Amino acid sequence: MTFRVLDPTPEKAPPAGQLAPRLATLEGKTIGFISNGKEGTKGFFGHLDRLLREEHGVAKVVMRTKSNYSAPADAHIVVEIKSWDAVISGIGD
């Protein structure tokens, strides 16, 4: 019997992305939350919303939920991201 072992790693690495520029402050900013829709995100994002507003002066928090927890964000959410100053994406397992 022969065993054939396959190597799943790609032949070349994907191009490295760039980090978004860091905000100097969160005060007066709009922060978007993207949830995967699982139950555990509700309480966490609710708590984080309060902290960001009360302790960091965030002006607005926008909460969006993906239609499928295992897929990328829906197209309408991706379009909306452009109007936010920062994005927090989370899972609720």
Secondary structure, DSSP 8 states (H G I E B T S, - for coil): --------S-SS-----------S--TT-EEEEEE-S-THHHHHHHHHHHHHHHHH---EEEEEE-SSTTS---HHHHHHHTT-SEEEEE---
